[in-house]
Amino acid sequence: MRTAGWSVDGEAVGGSEIVGALQRAGADRPDRIIVGGGDGTIRTAAQESMRCGAALGIMTLGTMNLLSKDLGLPLDPMEAAEAMASAVERAIDVGDVNGAIFLHSALIGVFPRIGVERERARREGGLRGYAGAAAGAAGVVWRAPSVGVELSVDGRPIRLRTFAVVVSNNRLRGDPSEPYRRIRLDEGALGLYVARHTGRLGLYRLLMSIGLGRWKFDTDIDEHGAREVVVRTRRSLDVSCDGEIERMGPALRFGVRERALRALVPGDGAWRS
């Protein structure tokens, strides 16, 4: 960045210190904030970037790296760092649920339960931690109940029991080679994906469809495009926003903050709108 003519301050911190580090960066009112981390860290950085008016740059260090892939960023950290020096800004949409943001998607139902086991594996580490998490995830799937929900999709009511609801910030492509890439990042719309599977066999079929990236061909997954989605349940739920699990509800109101985030993308035109 300095070679490209920028004045730069850098800081390396542990996961528990990332919020404070970003707040210190934002207090200086920088033109750009560049963060290295996974989807949850990037979501936190996006919140600070929007608050202080900085453009957000990403050096990919996570597992899924969904936003990085959508932005056409190199997945190699050193290549991403080099790309940041010549990056250009593009305004992209940000998803909103009850005032909390998500950059890619928010998940309800069985997936946050599995996410809890994944976080436990990260904390414990090693073979034992991951083996325990795998066993825990299998138990979660076996015991997971369906949830009764009332959906309002741009005012149109839908009532059902479901194992999972996914709301994406702009619609997903569904191509098996890129199942979670989005069609656009600035369409100003939500994608809504509702599982209609029943029974344990149906739940395992759902997980296979998602895990193999072939959800587009699963006839028990209903797909909708919408400007606003409301999900109502009898009690509050765990919601996984870009992998970060929060307790919300019982009414969840989803919308889009159109072009609310300035993101840095490769200057060579690799980014696709």
Backbone as CSV, one residue per row, in Angstrom:
resi,resn,N_x,N_y,N_z,CA_x,CA_y,CA_z,C_x,C_y,C_z
1,MET,0.829,-1.202,0.000,0.000,0.000,0.000,0.867,1.256,0.000
2,ARG,1.950,1.221,0.761,2.845,2.390,0.795,3.522,2.588,-0.550
3,THR,3.894,1.477,-1.192,4.503,1.571,-2.513,3.562,2.235,-3.507
4,ALA,2.259,1.998,-3.321,1.255,2.594,-4.208,0.918,4.032,-3.827
5,GLY,1.558,4.558,-2.772,1.360,5.956,-2.419,0.422,6.211,-1.266
6,TRP,-0.033,5.144,-0.584,-0.943,5.325,0.542,-0.170,5.508,1.840
7,SER,-0.767,6.257,2.762,-0.269,6.323,4.132,-1.027,5.271,4.930
8,VAL,-0.287,4.364,5.590,-0.914,3.172,6.176,-0.507,2.988,7.628
9,ASP,-1.483,2.624,8.469,-1.228,2.113,9.811,-1.780,0.700,9.872
10,GLY,-1.005,-0.230,10.453,-1.439,-1.619,10.529,-1.437,-2.127,11.948
11,GLU,-2.314,-3.094,12.225,-2.406,-3.660,13.561,-2.823,-5.125,13.441
12,ALA,-2.134,-6.008,14.167,-2.494,-7.422,14.210,-3.018,-7.752,15.601
13,VAL,-4.230,-8.313,15.676,-4.864,-8.561,16.977,-5.516,-9.938,16.976
14,GLY,-5.807,-10.437,18.174,-6.564,-11.673,18.331,-8.044,-11.421,18.086
15,GLY,-8.788,-12.524,17.969,-10.202,-12.408,17.636,-11.006,-11.581,18.623
16,SER,-10.697,-11.697,19.915,-11.455,-10.959,20.925,-11.161,-9.466,20.892
17,GLU,-10.086,-9.070,20.201,-9.688,-7.663,20.174,-10.076,-6.957,18.881
18,ILE,-10.734,-7.673,17.957,-10.963,-7.103,16.636,-11.895,-5.897,16.686
19,VAL,-12.909,-5.927,17.559,-13.854,-4.806,17.625,-13.132,-3.532,18.062
20,GLY,-12.308,-3.636,19.095,-11.573,-2.463,19.568,-10.617,-1.935,18.520
21,ALA,-9.941,-2.827,17.818,-9.011,-2.407,16.775,-9.743,-1.669,15.656
22,LEU,-10.896,-2.165,15.276,-11.661,-1.511,14.208,-12.186,-0.155,14.668
23,GLN,-12.596,-0.066,15.912,-13.067,1.220,16.434,-11.938,2.248,16.462
24,ARG,-10.726,1.789,16.812,-9.586,2.717,16.786,-9.291,3.169,15.363
25,ALA,-9.410,2.232,14.425,-9.178,2.600,13.024,-10.233,3.583,12.551
26,GLY,-11.481,3.327,12.880,-12.561,4.206,12.443,-12.481,5.593,13.037
27,ALA,-11.930,5.697,14.257,-11.830,7.009,14.911,-10.932,7.959,14.130
28,ASP,-10.017,7.425,13.320,-9.125,8.257,12.511,-9.759,8.707,11.197
29,ARG,-11.003,8.285,10.950,-11.719,8.633,9.712,-10.883,8.326,8.465
30,PRO,-10.471,7.076,8.309,-9.622,6.729,7.162,-10.434,6.666,5.875
31,ASP,-9.739,6.742,4.745,-10.392,6.533,3.455,-10.771,5.073,3.270
32,ARG,-9.915,4.176,3.792,-10.137,2.751,3.601,-9.781,1.989,4.880
33,ILE,-10.548,0.945,5.145,-10.213,-0.021,6.192,-10.045,-1.366,5.512
34,ILE,-8.896,-1.993,5.688,-8.626,-3.295,5.094,-8.452,-4.304,6.220
35,VAL,-9.187,-5.403,6.140,-9.194,-6.376,7.222,-8.881,-7.756,6.671
36,GLY,-8.129,-8.533,7.446,-7.877,-9.933,7.125,-8.643,-10.808,8.094
37,GLY,-9.476,-11.713,7.588,-10.249,-12.573,8.479,-11.316,-13.325,7.728
38,GLY,-12.170,-14.017,8.487,-13.270,-14.773,7.917,-14.527,-13.934,7.796
39,ASP,-15.639,-14.595,7.436,-16.877,-13.876,7.157,-17.379,-13.081,8.361
40,GLY,-17.245,-13.638,9.585,-17.706,-12.925,10.770,-16.888,-11.668,11.037
41,THR,-15.563,-11.776,10.886,-14.699,-10.607,11.069,-14.999,-9.545,10.027
42,ILE,-15.234,-9.981,8.791,-15.529,-9.038,7.714,-16.852,-8.321,7.979
43,ARG,-17.827,-9.049,8.506,-19.105,-8.415,8.856,-18.898,-7.322,9.905
44,THR,-18.080,-7.605,10.927,-17.790,-6.608,11.955,-17.083,-5.398,11.353
45,ALA,-16.147,-5.655,10.441,-15.431,-4.562,9.788,-16.361,-3.734,8.907
46,ALA,-17.321,-4.380,8.273,-18.281,-3.657,7.435,-19.116,-2.703,8.273
47,GLN,-19.499,-3.129,9.468,-20.267,-2.251,10.351,-19.483,-0.987,10.669
48,GLU,-18.189,-1.144,10.987,-17.370,0.025,11.313,-17.118,0.870,10.077
49,SER,-16.902,0.241,8.926,-16.680,0.991,7.689,-17.891,1.848,7.346
50,MET,-19.084,1.288,7.494,-20.297,2.050,7.222,-20.460,3.193,8.219
51,ARG,-20.081,2.942,9.471,-20.235,3.976,10.496,-19.317,5.165,10.255
52,CYS,-18.064,4.886,9.864,-17.093,5.972,9.730,-16.939,6.460,8.291
53,GLY,-17.614,5.801,7.340,-17.581,6.267,5.955,-16.394,5.793,5.148
54,ALA,-15.690,4.754,5.630,-14.529,4.233,4.898,-14.962,3.149,3.914
55,ALA,-14.176,2.967,2.870,-14.357,1.815,1.982,-13.730,0.595,2.642
56,LEU,-14.318,-0.584,2.399,-13.852,-1.811,3.038,-13.074,-2.675,2.057
57,GLY,-11.859,-3.067,2.464,-11.056,-4.006,1.695,-10.882,-5.301,2.468
58,ILE,-10.729,-6.403,1.748,-10.702,-7.728,2.382,-9.473,-8.510,1.943
59,MET,-8.751,-9.060,2.936,-7.737,-10.081,2.684,-8.298,-11.381,3.249
60,THR,-8.547,-12.345,2.400,-9.311,-13.532,2.745,-8.516,-14.482,3.637
61,LEU,-9.065,-14.765,4.834,-8.399,-15.683,5.766,-9.378,-16.668,6.390
62,GLY,-10.607,-16.747,5.863,-11.627,-17.576,6.481,-11.814,-18.918,5.813
63,THR,-12.982,-19.525,6.070,-13.307,-20.843,5.540,-14.202,-20.742,4.314
64,MET,-15.337,-20.081,4.449,-16.281,-19.971,3.341,-15.913,-18.823,2.393
65,ASN,-15.558,-17.662,2.958,-15.096,-16.520,2.150,-16.108,-16.129,1.073
66,LEU,-17.383,-16.082,1.449,-18.447,-15.893,0.465,-18.406,-14.513,-0.172
67,LEU,-18.212,-13.461,0.611,-18.175,-12.123,0.032,-16.941,-11.946,-0.841
68,SER,-15.803,-12.457,-0.405,-14.576,-12.336,-1.197,-14.754,-12.947,-2.577
69,LYS,-15.394,-14.112,-2.636,-15.628,-14.771,-3.920,-16.566,-13.938,-4.792
70,ASP,-17.610,-13.375,-4.183,-18.540,-12.547,-4.947,-17.860,-11.305,-5.515
71,LEU,-16.893,-10.775,-4.780,-16.195,-9.563,-5.220,-15.060,-9.860,-6.201
72,GLY,-14.806,-11.146,-6.470,-13.732,-11.499,-7.395,-12.350,-11.288,-6.827
73,LEU,-12.223,-11.329,-5.491,-10.925,-11.112,-4.858,-10.095,-12.388,-4.861
74,PRO,-8.781,-12.263,-4.967,-7.928,-13.453,-4.856,-8.085,-14.088,-3.484
75,LEU,-8.107,-15.416,-3.435,-8.227,-16.108,-2.160,-6.885,-16.298,-1.472
76,ASP,-5.801,-16.130,-2.205,-4.471,-16.154,-1.594,-4.254,-14.815,-0.885
77,PRO,-3.933,-14.818,0.421,-3.825,-13.561,1.170,-2.815,-12.569,0.587
78,MET,-1.658,-13.055,0.123,-0.663,-12.136,-0.417,-1.138,-11.531,-1.745
79,GLU,-1.789,-12.338,-2.570,-2.340,-11.807,-3.816,-3.450,-10.795,-3.519
80,ALA,-4.250,-11.081,-2.488,-5.305,-10.138,-2.108,-4.711,-8.824,-1.611
81,ALA,-3.620,-8.912,-0.846,-2.965,-7.699,-0.350,-2.467,-6.847,-1.513
82,GLU,-1.892,-7.504,-2.517,-1.420,-6.763,-3.682,-2.588,-6.142,-4.445
83,ALA,-3.705,-6.863,-4.514,-4.881,-6.340,-5.217,-5.438,-5.101,-4.524
84,MET,-5.317,-5.041,-3.200,-5.852,-3.896,-2.459,-5.161,-2.587,-2.841
85,ALA,-3.887,-2.674,-3.200,-3.140,-1.455,-3.507,-3.689,-0.734,-4.727
86,SER,-4.247,-1.491,-5.673,-4.769,-0.874,-6.898,-6.284,-1.032,-7.012
87,ALA,-6.943,-1.387,-5.896,-8.379,-1.656,-5.927,-9.186,-0.391,-6.174
88,VAL,-10.372,-0.587,-6.709,-11.317,0.515,-6.920,-12.555,0.254,-6.081
89,GLU,-13.366,1.279,-5.882,-14.533,1.178,-5.011,-15.792,0.880,-5.820
90,ARG,-16.643,0.014,-5.251,-17.961,-0.262,-5.795,-18.961,-0.295,-4.649
91,ALA,-20.114,0.303,-4.835,-21.146,0.320,-3.804,-21.975,-0.955,-3.899
92,ILE,-22.102,-1.675,-2.789,-22.866,-2.922,-2.772,-23.936,-2.862,-1.690
93,ASP,-24.948,-3.727,-1.844,-26.041,-3.787,-0.881,-25.607,-4.482,0.399
94,VAL,-26.340,-4.185,1.468,-26.144,-4.829,2.762,-27.499,-5.323,3.246
95,GLY,-27.571,-6.582,3.685,-28.802,-7.111,4.245,-29.009,-6.613,5.665
96,ASP,-30.286,-6.558,6.078,-30.631,-6.066,7.410,-31.699,-6.973,8.014
97,VAL,-31.482,-7.399,9.258,-32.508,-8.123,9.999,-32.596,-7.517,11.392
98,ASN,-33.718,-6.893,11.660,-33.960,-6.247,12.951,-32.840,-5.284,13.335
99,GLY,-32.283,-4.596,12.343,-31.235,-3.611,12.588,-29.826,-4.149,12.534
100,ALA,-29.658,-5.477,12.547,-28.335,-6.089,12.413,-28.051,-6.353,10.937
101,ILE,-26.795,-6.201,10.532,-26.478,-6.365,9.117,-25.985,-7.783,8.821
102,PHE,-26.129,-8.190,7.563,-25.452,-9.378,7.048,-25.047,-9.068,5.614
103,LEU,-23.901,-9.562,5.228,-23.345,-9.254,3.913,-23.722,-10.300,2.878
104,HIS,-23.846,-11.540,3.296,-24.212,-12.608,2.359,-25.573,-13.207,2.692
105,SER,-25.727,-13.819,3.867,-26.984,-14.499,4.155,-27.219,-14.631,5.653
106,ALA,-28.497,-14.814,5.993,-28.926,-15.091,7.361,-29.676,-16.417,7.353
107,LEU,-29.374,-17.301,8.306,-29.914,-18.658,8.335,-30.704,-18.891,9.608
108,ILE,-31.839,-19.574,9.463,-32.708,-19.903,10.583,-32.959,-21.406,10.560
109,GLY,-33.096,-22.010,11.745,-33.449,-23.421,11.808,-32.269,-24.289,12.195
110,VAL,-32.056,-25.366,11.437,-31.040,-26.347,11.807,-29.625,-25.812,11.620
111,PHE,-29.413,-24.891,10.690,-28.039,-24.468,10.375,-27.360,-23.709,11.515
112,PRO,-28.031,-22.798,12.231,-27.369,-22.204,13.392,-27.000,-23.236,14.459
113,ARG,-27.821,-24.282,14.602,-27.503,-25.337,15.574,-26.196,-26.036,15.194
114,ILE,-26.028,-26.337,13.911,-24.776,-26.943,13.444,-23.623,-25.960,13.621
115,GLY,-23.895,-24.659,13.404,-22.870,-23.635,13.570,-22.323,-23.568,14.987
116,VAL,-23.183,-23.819,15.979,-22.723,-23.841,17.373,-21.671,-24.921,17.571
117,GLU,-21.892,-26.101,16.971,-20.916,-27.186,17.086,-19.620,-26.834,16.359
118,ARG,-19.735,-26.141,15.231,-18.535,-25.722,14.502,-17.696,-24.769,15.346
119,GLU,-18.356,-23.828,16.044,-17.624,-22.891,16.897,-16.963,-23.621,18.058
120,ARG,-17.626,-24.635,18.579,-17.022,-25.422,19.666,-15.746,-26.108,19.181
121,ALA,-15.778,-26.624,17.944,-14.583,-27.269,17.392,-13.444,-26.274,17.269
122,ARG,-13.766,-25.048,16.862,-12.723,-24.023,16.733,-12.088,-23.720,18.088
123,ARG,-12.930,-23.637,19.121,-12.414,-23.306,20.451,-11.538,-24.436,20.995
124,GLU,-11.995,-25.671,20.840,-11.266,-26.796,21.413,-10.055,-27.175,20.565
125,GLY,-10.195,-27.073,19.239,-9.096,-27.368,18.339,-8.686,-28.827,18.358
126,GLY,-7.803,-29.187,17.447,-7.267,-30.537,17.397,-8.275,-31.565,16.928
127,LEU,-7.781,-32.788,16.783,-8.606,-33.890,16.303,-9.760,-34.174,17.254
128,ARG,-9.492,-34.120,18.547,-10.527,-34.418,19.533,-11.664,-33.404,19.454
129,GLY,-11.299,-32.129,19.300,-12.316,-31.086,19.225,-13.208,-31.256,18.010
130,TYR,-12.596,-31.551,16.863,-13.378,-31.692,15.635,-14.190,-32.985,15.633
131,ALA,-13.653,-34.036,16.232,-14.418,-35.280,16.332,-15.640,-35.077,17.221
132,GLY,-15.437,-34.369,18.331,-16.555,-34.075,19.220,-17.599,-33.206,18.551
133,ALA,-17.131,-32.243,17.758,-18.062,-31.357,17.058,-18.846,-32.124,16.006
134,ALA,-18.175,-33.063,15.313,-18.879,-33.867,14.309,-19.965,-34.707,14.960
135,ALA,-19.636,-35.304,16.111,-20.630,-36.093,16.831,-21.768,-35.209,17.330
136,GLY,-21.407,-34.017,17.813,-22.428,-33.086,18.278,-23.340,-32.629,17.163
137,ALA,-22.762,-32.357,15.984,-23.558,-31.931,14.837,-24.515,-33.035,14.399
138,ALA,-24.018,-34.290,14.423,-24.882,-35.416,14.057,-26.048,-35.528,15.027
139,GLY,-25.770,-35.317,16.316,-26.839,-35.344,17.308,-27.834,-34.218,17.117
140,VAL,-27.323,-33.044,16.781,-28.198,-31.893,16.523,-29.137,-32.197,15.371
141,VAL,-28.585,-32.756,14.301,-29.411,-33.076,13.137,-30.476,-34.106,13.501
142,TRP,-30.095,-35.115,14.274,-31.034,-36.166,14.629,-32.182,-35.616,15.476
143,ARG,-31.877,-34.649,16.361,-32.896,-34.134,17.280,-33.592,-32.880,16.770
144,ALA,-33.087,-32.274,15.711,-33.583,-30.967,15.284,-35.078,-31.006,14.968
145,PRO,-35.860,-30.136,15.591,-37.290,-30.090,15.276,-37.545,-29.149,14.105
146,SER,-38.637,-29.376,13.423,-39.080,-28.356,12.464,-39.700,-27.212,13.251
147,VAL,-39.761,-26.045,12.637,-40.236,-24.844,13.317,-41.453,-24.308,12.571
148,GLY,-42.487,-23.985,13.316,-43.647,-23.355,12.705,-43.381,-21.878,12.465
149,VAL,-43.510,-21.425,11.219,-43.238,-20.021,10.888,-44.382,-19.446,10.064
150,GLU,-44.560,-18.162,10.217,-45.439,-17.387,9.351,-44.568,-16.414,8.584
151,LEU,-44.556,-16.523,7.266,-43.744,-15.669,6.423,-44.622,-14.624,5.745
152,SER,-44.069,-13.451,5.609,-44.682,-12.418,4.778,-43.643,-12.017,3.740
153,VAL,-43.930,-12.324,2.468,-42.998,-12.055,1.375,-43.573,-10.921,0.545
154,ASP,-43.050,-9.714,0.764,-43.627,-8.509,0.151,-45.131,-8.443,0.401
155,GLY,-45.528,-8.780,1.636,-46.923,-8.719,2.026,-47.724,-9.972,1.743
156,ARG,-47.168,-10.952,1.036,-47.892,-12.187,0.714,-47.625,-13.215,1.803
157,PRO,-48.669,-13.731,2.474,-48.463,-14.636,3.615,-48.196,-16.069,3.187
158,ILE,-47.295,-16.732,3.918,-47.013,-18.152,3.757,-46.879,-18.737,5.163
159,ARG,-47.572,-19.831,5.432,-47.480,-20.469,6.749,-47.070,-21.928,6.554
160,LEU,-46.070,-22.390,7.315,-45.608,-23.768,7.188,-44.722,-24.138,8.360
161,ARG,-44.390,-25.434,8.439,-43.343,-25.911,9.335,-42.123,-26.209,8.482
162,THR,-40.954,-25.855,8.979,-39.741,-25.976,8.163,-38.533,-26.298,9.029
163,PHE,-37.562,-26.971,8.418,-36.285,-27.182,9.088,-35.333,-26.018,8.874
164,ALA,-35.569,-25.208,7.854,-34.607,-24.151,7.553,-35.216,-23.070,6.679
165,VAL,-34.840,-21.839,6.975,-35.133,-20.678,6.132,-33.814,-19.937,5.929
166,VAL,-33.508,-19.609,4.684,-32.301,-18.845,4.357,-32.732,-17.576,3.640
167,VAL,-32.219,-16.447,4.107,-32.457,-15.165,3.449,-31.110,-14.628,2.989
168,SER,-30.963,-14.391,1.693,-29.691,-13.899,1.164,-29.814,-12.440,0.754
169,ASN,-28.727,-11.731,0.890,-28.620,-10.344,0.455,-28.358,-10.358,-1.051
170,ASN,-29.425,-10.219,-1.843,-29.446,-10.455,-3.289,-29.493,-11.957,-3.563
171,ARG,-30.046,-12.316,-4.690,-30.361,-13.716,-4.987,-29.121,-14.541,-5.332
172,LEU,-29.206,-15.846,-5.034,-28.121,-16.781,-5.295,-28.240,-17.346,-6.711
173,ARG,-27.098,-17.673,-7.306,-27.084,-18.240,-8.651,-27.637,-19.659,-8.666
174,GLY,-27.154,-20.500,-7.764,-27.596,-21.883,-7.728,-26.873,-22.794,-8.690
175,ASP,-25.874,-22.299,-9.403,-25.058,-23.144,-10.270,-24.242,-24.088,-9.386
176,PRO,-24.286,-25.412,-9.621,-23.543,-26.338,-8.753,-22.058,-26.011,-8.630
177,SER,-21.463,-25.382,-9.645,-20.054,-25.025,-9.556,-19.838,-23.802,-8.669
178,GLU,-20.870,-22.982,-8.501,-20.814,-21.790,-7.647,-22.159,-21.634,-6.933
179,PRO,-22.535,-22.583,-6.085,-23.907,-22.624,-5.562,-24.293,-21.446,-4.685
180,TYR,-23.308,-20.796,-4.080,-23.630,-19.714,-3.156,-23.153,-18.351,-3.648
181,ARG,-22.701,-18.294,-4.900,-22.402,-16.999,-5.518,-23.712,-16.306,-5.840
182,ARG,-23.707,-14.981,-5.783,-24.932,-14.231,-6.034,-24.986,-13.702,-7.460
183,ILE,-26.213,-13.492,-7.942,-26.408,-13.007,-9.301,-25.867,-11.587,-9.425
184,ARG,-26.204,-10.742,-8.458,-25.695,-9.374,-8.392,-25.476,-9.012,-6.942
185,LEU,-24.735,-7.938,-6.707,-24.516,-7.455,-5.348,-25.195,-6.113,-5.110
186,ASP,-25.902,-5.618,-6.112,-26.509,-4.291,-5.984,-27.908,-4.257,-6.607
187,GLU,-28.633,-5.363,-6.495,-29.972,-5.452,-7.072,-31.036,-4.837,-6.161
188,GLY,-30.693,-4.669,-4.877,-31.659,-4.115,-3.940,-32.766,-5.084,-3.585
189,ALA,-32.477,-6.392,-3.599,-33.508,-7.401,-3.350,-32.953,-8.512,-2.476
190,LEU,-33.867,-9.244,-1.854,-33.519,-10.404,-1.050,-33.804,-11.684,-1.824
191,GLY,-33.067,-12.734,-1.517,-33.420,-14.083,-1.940,-33.947,-14.830,-0.733
192,LEU,-35.058,-15.532,-0.886,-35.651,-16.295,0.206,-35.726,-17.755,-0.209
193,TYR,-35.206,-18.663,0.644,-35.137,-20.082,0.345,-35.717,-20.837,1.536
194,VAL,-36.826,-21.530,1.302,-37.582,-22.161,2.375,-37.627,-23.663,2.148
195,ALA,-37.202,-24.442,3.146,-37.201,-25.899,3.041,-38.575,-26.448,3.424
196,ARG,-39.136,-27.297,2.555,-40.416,-27.945,2.826,-40.244,-29.440,3.139
197,HIS,-39.043,-29.871,3.415,-38.777,-31.275,3.712,-39.465,-31.681,5.021
198,THR,-39.874,-32.947,5.100,-40.499,-33.465,6.310,-39.794,-34.741,6.743
199,GLY,-39.796,-34.994,8.048,-39.212,-36.215,8.590,-37.703,-36.206,8.598
200,ARG,-37.113,-37.212,9.284,-35.649,-37.281,9.379,-35.015,-37.485,8.013
201,LEU,-35.640,-38.326,7.179,-35.086,-38.561,5.853,-35.089,-37.278,5.038
202,GLY,-36.157,-36.503,5.155,-36.226,-35.233,4.445,-35.164,-34.267,4.921
203,LEU,-34.916,-34.255,6.238,-33.883,-33.376,6.785,-32.508,-33.756,6.247
204,TYR,-32.186,-35.031,6.220,-30.893,-35.452,5.685,-30.788,-35.132,4.196
205,ARG,-31.900,-35.240,3.489,-31.874,-34.890,2.066,-31.611,-33.395,1.886
206,LEU,-32.199,-32.585,2.763,-31.936,-31.145,2.733,-30.455,-30.864,2.948
207,LEU,-29.878,-31.494,3.958,-28.469,-31.251,4.262,-27.565,-31.706,3.121
208,MET,-27.925,-32.801,2.459,-27.149,-33.253,1.315,-27.250,-32.246,0.166
209,SER,-28.444,-31.718,-0.069,-28.631,-30.735,-1.148,-27.780,-29.499,-0.903
210,ILE,-27.769,-29.046,0.341,-26.988,-27.858,0.685,-25.501,-28.169,0.637
211,GLY,-25.110,-29.289,1.261,-23.696,-29.630,1.336,-23.055,-29.882,-0.015
212,LEU,-23.806,-30.459,-0.943,-23.269,-30.755,-2.268,-23.461,-29.605,-3.248
213,GLY,-24.108,-28.524,-2.787,-24.297,-27.370,-3.656,-25.350,-27.574,-4.734
214,ARG,-26.249,-28.546,-4.538,-27.262,-28.844,-5.552,-28.664,-28.462,-5.082
215,TRP,-28.747,-27.454,-4.239,-30.045,-27.053,-3.699,-31.008,-26.572,-4.787
216,LYS,-30.482,-26.043,-5.880,-31.324,-25.519,-6.953,-32.196,-26.626,-7.560
217,PHE,-31.744,-27.878,-7.460,-32.459,-28.992,-8.066,-33.328,-29.745,-7.063
218,ASP,-33.384,-29.247,-5.826,-34.199,-29.877,-4.793,-35.603,-29.284,-4.864
219,THR,-36.576,-30.089,-5.260,-37.943,-29.585,-5.459,-38.629,-29.214,-4.151
220,ASP,-38.039,-29.586,-2.998,-38.611,-29.220,-1.708,-38.005,-27.942,-1.137
221,ILE,-37.222,-27.241,-1.929,-36.727,-25.927,-1.533,-37.412,-24.885,-2.407
222,ASP,-38.244,-24.044,-1.782,-38.950,-22.985,-2.505,-38.079,-21.733,-2.544
223,GLU,-38.008,-21.108,-3.694,-37.178,-19.918,-3.896,-38.062,-18.718,-4.231
224,HIS,-37.796,-17.588,-3.572,-38.552,-16.363,-3.815,-37.582,-15.188,-3.900
225,GLY,-37.943,-14.176,-4.668,-37.257,-12.891,-4.639,-38.178,-11.884,-3.972
226,ALA,-37.630,-10.991,-3.161,-38.488,-10.061,-2.415,-37.704,-8.814,-2.020
227,ARG,-38.444,-7.759,-1.765,-37.847,-6.540,-1.205,-37.866,-6.579,0.326
228,GLU,-38.885,-7.232,0.876,-39.007,-7.317,2.329,-39.554,-8.680,2.710
229,VAL,-38.983,-9.285,3.727,-39.430,-10.577,4.247,-39.599,-10.444,5.756
230,VAL,-40.726,-10.917,6.267,-40.961,-10.962,7.708,-41.169,-12.420,8.099
231,VAL,-40.445,-12.866,9.116,-40.574,-14.222,9.643,-41.070,-14.114,11.080
232,ARG,-42.196,-14.747,11.357,-42.755,-14.729,12.716,-42.825,-16.140,13.263
233,THR,-42.412,-16.288,14.512,-42.478,-17.568,15.213,-43.040,-17.334,16.610
234,ARG,-43.280,-18.420,17.321,-43.834,-18.293,18.677,-42.811,-17.783,19.672
235,ARG,-41.560,-18.078,19.423,-40.509,-17.672,20.359,-39.281,-17.215,19.575
236,SER,-38.345,-16.598,20.275,-37.132,-16.118,19.616,-36.305,-17.284,19.105
237,LEU,-35.462,-17.003,18.098,-34.678,-18.034,17.419,-33.216,-17.625,17.340
238,ASP,-32.347,-18.626,17.170,-30.965,-18.344,16.811,-30.913,-18.038,15.317
239,VAL,-30.263,-16.949,14.969,-30.097,-16.547,13.573,-28.607,-16.453,13.295
240,SER,-28.156,-17.126,12.246,-26.748,-17.085,11.865,-26.564,-16.058,10.756
241,CYS,-25.980,-14.914,11.095,-25.718,-13.844,10.126,-24.251,-13.918,9.718
242,ASP,-23.997,-14.384,8.490,-22.623,-14.563,8.014,-21.800,-15.395,8.996
243,GLY,-22.435,-16.411,9.584,-21.733,-17.307,10.489,-21.722,-16.887,11.937
244,GLU,-22.163,-15.660,12.241,-22.217,-15.176,13.612,-23.634,-15.392,14.146
245,ILE,-23.761,-16.150,15.251,-25.073,-16.566,15.740,-25.572,-15.590,16.798
246,GLU,-26.811,-15.097,16.592,-27.441,-14.162,17.512,-28.864,-14.622,17.801
247,ARG,-29.338,-14.324,19.003,-30.721,-14.636,19.377,-31.605,-13.468,18.979
248,MET,-32.651,-13.739,18.205,-33.530,-12.685,17.712,-34.975,-13.173,17.707
249,GLY,-35.881,-12.231,17.515,-37.277,-12.574,17.306,-38.122,-12.246,18.516
250,PRO,-39.366,-12.744,18.481,-39.930,-13.737,17.565,-40.326,-13.199,16.181
251,ALA,-40.290,-11.884,15.977,-40.551,-11.336,14.643,-39.232,-10.874,14.041
252,LEU,-38.899,-11.401,12.870,-37.665,-11.046,12.173,-38.029,-10.289,10.901
253,ARG,-37.559,-9.064,10.787,-37.859,-8.236,9.616,-36.592,-8.060,8.790
254,PHE,-36.639,-8.593,7.577,-35.489,-8.553,6.678,-35.707,-7.513,5.586
255,GLY,-34.643,-6.773,5.304,-34.678,-5.814,4.217,-33.285,-5.624,3.642
256,VAL,-33.158,-4.670,2.742,-31.882,-4.387,2.093,-31.548,-2.914,2.244
257,ARG,-30.336,-2.625,2.673,-29.820,-1.255,2.639,-29.080,-1.118,1.303
258,GLU,-29.712,-0.474,0.381,-29.194,-0.456,-0.991,-27.901,0.352,-1.098
259,ARG,-26.879,-0.283,-1.702,-25.577,0.327,-1.968,-25.008,1.038,-0.731
260,ALA,-25.190,0.419,0.429,-24.811,1.056,1.688,-23.340,0.895,2.035
261,LEU,-22.649,-0.051,1.379,-21.250,-0.326,1.706,-20.374,-0.110,0.490
262,ARG,-19.308,0.670,0.664,-18.313,0.823,-0.389,-17.269,-0.265,-0.208
263,ALA,-17.196,-1.165,-1.187,-16.266,-2.291,-1.120,-15.158,-2.107,-2.138
264,LEU,-13.960,-2.555,-1.784,-12.825,-2.502,-2.695,-12.797,-3.770,-3.546
265,VAL,-12.697,-3.599,-4.845,-12.674,-4.721,-5.781,-11.458,-4.575,-6.684
266,PRO,-11.021,-5.664,-7.311,-9.818,-5.582,-8.157,-9.967,-4.539,-9.244
267,GLY,-8.915,-3.783,-9.462,-8.938,-2.757,-10.485,-8.807,-3.297,-11.889
268,ASP,-8.592,-4.623,-12.027,-8.428,-5.216,-13.347,-9.745,-5.670,-13.947
269,GLY,-10.866,-5.326,-13.278,-12.174,-5.659,-13.844,-12.638,-7.068,-13.534
270,ALA,-11.994,-7.765,-12.579,-12.399,-9.142,-12.239,-13.748,-9.178,-11.536
271,TRP,-14.143,-8.070,-10.956,-15.421,-8.038,-10.230,-16.582,-8.105,-11.202
272,ARG,-17.617,-8.897,-10.802,-18.816,-9.027,-11.620,-19.977,-8.409,-10.866
273,SER,-20.730,-7.500,-11.513,-21.895,-6.897,-10.873,-22.987,-7.933,-10.719
